[in-house]
Amino acid sequence: MKKRLTKIGILSLGLLLGLSFHSIAQTDTLSNGRSGIILGVGPQANLPLGSFKDAYKWSIGGSVQADFPIVKNDLYVVVNAGFNNFFGKDNNIVTATGSYSKDLQTLPVQAGLKYYFPTTNLYIQGTAGASFILDKSDVLASKSASFIYTPQIGYLFKLSKNNYLDVAVDFQGSSKIYDAGKSYNSLGLRVAYDFSL
């Protein structure tokens, strides 16, 4: 499983880099047309990593994000909020009474920075914040929220004058939600529809 995730990550990174080199060759760059605040909404899927994958299979969710330009439309302050449902594995016993893993539902709220490389549509983004556990009692979590951080790399495809398709791969790391030491880390794919105001 780790080898498969590594291959997926390398292939995704290669695709994004290839697309960015293609965009450099174009005379009409996105950075010339991108302006103002950009809003985006879209689905996200995650694959659990480490010991987290012992209890959960994958997740589906979504997020809303706002990007505020601060330096020539290349550097943005970003804020986002979302929802994730991690599906529990039926065969993972988590209590002495024999109950099985239940879905873990989280509400991540983050802020950070996004940087577009000059004359390309390729960007890197880093955010941090809190992830609230919505079903704490069902999953027997020790805490109601955890600290999260999310480095991300993505590519913005221009659809029309003020509309874009944002495709990104990210890693989400968290602090522990159980006193026994279980945190939840995952590798994610986000596809969002973005529009500028």
N, C-alpha and C positions, 0 to 999 in steps of 0.2 A: 504494500500500500504506500509506504514512504517513497519507494522508487517511482511509482506511478505518479504521485503528487509532484515529485521533483521534475519528472519529465513534462508534466502538464505546465508547471511553472516556467520551465526553460522554453518550451514551445510558445507559450503565451508572450513571454518577454521577447523572443525572437520575432514573432509576428508584429508586436508593437514597434520594435526598433526598425524592422523592415518598412513598415508603413510610414514611420517618421522620416526615413531616408528618401522615400518616394515623394513625400510632401515637400522636402527641401528643394527638389528639382522643379517644383511648380512655381510659376511666377506670382500667382495669386495666393498669398499665404493667409491662413485663418487669422493670425494675429492682427492683420490690417483690418479685418472686418469685424472682429470681436470687440464689443464695447459695452460699457455699463454693467449693471448687476445681471448675473446669470442665475436662473432658477432651474433646478432639475429634479425629476422624480422618476423612479424606476425600481424594478425588482432586483433582489440580490440573493444569491445562493452561496452557501458555505459548506466546506468539508472540515469536520473536526480534526485536530492534530493532537499528537501525543496521547496522554492518558485520557483525554476528553473523548477520543474516538472509541474508547472501550465501552462507553455508556450511550453515545449518541451517534446516529448514522450520518445525517446531513441536516441542513436547514434551508428554509425558504423564507423570504421576507421582503422588505423594501425600505426605501429611504427617500427623504426629501432633503435637498441641499440648496443653499444660497451661496453664491460666490460674489464677493465685493472687491472690485479692482482697487489696488493701492499703488501700483507702479506700472504705468504704460500698458495696461492690460496683459502684462506678463506675470505679475505677482498678485495673488488674491488672498483675502481672508475668507475662510469658508466656515460655515456652520451647518450642521446636519443633525437630523433625528430620524430614527427608523424603528423597525420592528423585526425581530427574528424569532422563528419557531424551530428549535432543534428537536428532531424526532428521536425519541428514546428507543433503544434496542430492547426488544421483547424479552431477550434472554439474559438481561443484566439485572441481577438481584441487588437491590440497594439497601434493604433493611433486614433486620433479624427475623421479621415476621414473614419475609418472602415476597414482599411487594416488588413490582417490576419498575424499571425506569419509566418515568413519565416525561412528556415533552417539556423542554425548558424554553420558556418564553421570556425574551429580553427586550428592553426599550433603550437602545443606545442613544446618547445625546453627546455630541462632540463639537469641537472647534479647532481650527488650525490654519495652515497655510497651503496654498497650491501655487506651483511655479511652472510656467510654460517655457520650454526651451526655445531660444530665439529662432524665428522663421519656421517653426514646426508646430504641429498639433499635439505633440507628445508632452505630457506633464508628469510631475511627481507631486504627491500630496501627503501631508502628515497631519493627523488629527489626534486629539486626546480628549477624554472626558469621563463620563460615568455611564454605566450600563445598569439599568434598574431591572431587578428580577421580578417579573409580574406574577409568577406562581411559586413564590418562595416556599409556602407550606407544602405544596404538592411534590416539589423536588427535594424537600428537606434541606434547603440551603441554610447556611448559618448566617448569611448576610443578606440585606435587602438590595444592595448595589455593589458594584465593583468598579475599580479604576480600569479604563481601557485605553489602548493606543492602537492606531491604525495607519501604518505606512501603506502607500498605494501608488501604483503607476498606471497611467491610462492614456487614451488617445481620443481626441474629439473629432468626429466626422461631421463636416458641414453638410446639412441637408438643404437649407435655403438661407436667405439673408440673415435671419435671426434665430434659426433653429438648428440644433445639433444632435447627434447621437454620441453619447459618452460611454465608452467601453473601458472598464478598468479591472485590474486584478489587485487584491489587497490581502494583507495579513492582519488579523485582529488578535491582539494579545490582551489578557486580562489579569487582574489580581485574583486572589483566591475567593471563592464564594462559599467554601466549606472550611470549617476549622481544621478538618482532617487534611486539608492541603490541596483540594482540587480546584484548579482554575479552568477557564475554557479558552483555548486558542484555536483559530481556524483560518483557512485559506478561502478567500471569497472571490466571486465574480459579480460585478455590478454592471448592468446595462440600463442607461437612463436617457430619457428624452429631456434635452436642455433647451431653454429659450432665453434670449436676452431681453431686458426691459428697455 
